[in-house]
Every structure is written in C-alpha cells, then in structure tokens.
Amino acid sequence: MLDGGLDLFDLLRIGVDIALVWYVLYKLMMLIRGTKAIQLLKGIAVVLLVWAISNVFNLQTLQWLTNQALIWGFLAIIILFQPELRRALEQLGRGNLFSRSSKAEEEIVGRNIEAIIQSCNYMAKRRIGALITIEGETGIGEYMETGIGVDGDLTHQLLTNIFTPNTPLHDGAVIIKDGKIMSAACYLPLSESPFISKELGTRHRAAMGISEVTDALTIVVSEETGSISCTKNGELHRDINEEILRNMLNAHLSLVEEASSRKPWKRRENANG
C-alpha cells in the first residue's frame, strides 16, 4: 500500500485506463481528420464555449438554448453520421484494426497503379473520355454522394467498362478511395480559374476544380485527342506519358497509404484480393 491509500495494482489499473482512453481518442481524431466531421467538432466546441460563458454570467435564456442544443445535438449527430458509424462498427467486427506489412502495402499500391495505367492507356488509344479522382488525405465524401455507389475492387476491366460510351455510368467522375472504386457518375466542382486554356473542356475544369479544394489526384483522358492529363493541388499536368503518370500515382498512393495506415477501421477488403 502506497501513501494516499493506493497500492501498485490500483496505480497500474488507472494508468492502463488513461492510456486506453487516450489511444481511442487519438484513433478517432485520426479517423475523422480531413473529413466534414472536423467542422462538426468545431461547431460543438463553439456551443460548449457559449454554454460555459452563459453559466459564468448567468445568462439564463442563452443557457437554456445551449442546453437544448447539447441534449438534442448528440441525437442529431447519430442520425447524420449513421452510415459512417455503421461502417466503423462493421469494420471493427471484421477485425480490421491492424495495419498490413509494408511489403503487402507496396504490392497493393503497385497493383492499383497498374490497373489505372492499363485502363487509361486503353481508353486513350480509343479516345474514350474519362475522369478519375483518387482521394488523398482530405475527405471527398460529399462528392461521392453526388454519384452512384459502386464499392467495387479496382480493376482495369471495371474502370474501363464504366467509361465505355453509352453505358449508364460513363458520364461524370469515378472516385477511388482505399484501393476501391467507390462511386461513378459523380459531379465535381468546376474551376473558375481564368488561366485554364479555352481549348480544355468540362472534364479538365472539373479536374482542376477538385484539385483546388482537396489534395486528391485526378486523371483526365481526353475524348478529343486521347491525351492523358493530371491535376493535383491546383496544378494541371497536360499530355503526360506513362512514366510520368506512374510516378505521380506512386507518389500519391504511397502517401495516402502511409496516412491511412494510421487510421482505425480502415477498409481492408482489397487485401484479400
């Protein structure tokens, strides 16, 4: 028994308890980083600040309003984020809390890169227009929701088939996340930049638009010329060859994989492919 009435076992138990709580909070922050949930947390922080001020100065009306916001706000959060919460619980149940080895990660990244390049080369030779956005660390769920959910493995056959003319999903962007084709026929924000060449069409403006508001990498295959272009961080790289495309994909996907490996409940089904 130590001074203060706590023995060594109690101290160890308290230490483990605090460490587990800290770990869970840290993983939750890593999970929602770069998503719309961050803005939600900022809003909650503002409400809590207003609630504290109203208590200090005894502002009864404001205090009542903030109390109602806190009481009903948690219910609203559960309703609004029900799909995300369900996905997180599903992946927790699958045991997807552990990261893959670096070798396995490299193999999956390499396989995804080859699938994208093979599809882009096929479409470029046949002048099939395509718009492919690969999510970075910044969440782009709001743009996924504008399209049709696919949630399919990233293969060059599926990617090419989506953009085949006169098919239901060929018009719009494909969004890739965690090595999977999440949505097709998505609407991306069009860039308003006056510096974009007038000869470039809607696909290039959409690719520039998404690159200006997120860190996603977007590939454009021109229907008119068959050329391949890429956008990222507000920059447009036109008429790139296969080597440059491969390097850009490798750099982007490697960074995304490294960042995602720190997040809990990440989708890992593609590791079983």
C-alpha positions, 0 to 999 in steps of 0.5 A, a space after each residue: 500500500 502506497 501513501 494516499 491509500 493506493 497500492 501498485 495494482 490500483 496505480 497500474 489499473 488507472 494508468 492502463 485506463 488513461 492510456 486506453 482512453 487516450 489511444 481511442 481518442 487519438 484513433 478517432 481524431 485520426 479517423 475523422 481528420 480531413 473529413 466534414 466531421 472536423 467542422 462538426 467538432 468545431 461547431 460543438 466546441 463553439 456551443 460548449 464555449 457559449 454554454 460555459 460563458 452563459 453559466 459564468 454570467 448567468 445568462 439564463 435564456 442563452 443557457 437554456 438554448 445551449 442546453 437544448 442544443 447539447 441534449 438534442 445535438 448528440 441525437 442529431 449527430 447519430 442520425 447524420 453520421 449513421 452510415 459512417 458509424 455503421 461502417 466503423 462498427 462493421 469494420 471493427 467486427 471484421 477485425 480490421 484494426 491492424 495495419 498490413 506489412 509494408 511489403 503487402 502495402 507496396 504490392 497493393 499500391 503497385 497493383 492499383 497503379 497498374 490497373 489505372 495505367 492499363 485502363 487509361 492507356 486503353 481508353 486513350 488509344 480509343 479516345 474514350 473520355 474519362 475522369 478519375 479522382 483518387 482521394 488523398 488525405 482530405 475527405 471527398 465524401 460529399 462528392 461521392 454522394 453526388 454519384 452512384 455507389 459502386 464499392 467495387 475492387 479496382 480493376 482495369 476491366 471495371 474502370 474501363 467498362 464504366 467509361 465505355 460510351 453509352 453505358 449508364 455510368 460513363 458520364 461524370 467522375 469515378 472516385 477511388 478511395 482505399 484501393 476501391 472504386 467507390 462511386 461513378 457518375 459523380 459531379 465535381 466542382 468546376 474551376 473558375 480559374 481564368 488561366 485554364 486554356 479555352 481549348 480544355 473542356 468540362 472534364 479538365 475544369 472539373 479536374 482542376 476544380 477538385 484539385 483546388 479544394 482537396 489534395 486528391 489526384 485526378 486523371 483526365 483522358 481526353 475524348 478529343 485527342 486521347 491525351 492523358 492529363 493530371 491535376 493535383 493541388 491546383 496544378 494541371 499536368 497536360 499530355 503526360 506519358 506513362 512514366 510520368 503518370 506512374 510516378 505521380 500515382 506512386 507518389 500519391 498512393 504511397 502517401 495516402 497509404 502511409 496516412 491511412 495506415 494510421 487510421 482505425 477501421 480502415 477498409 481492408 477488403 482489397 487485401 484479400 484480393 
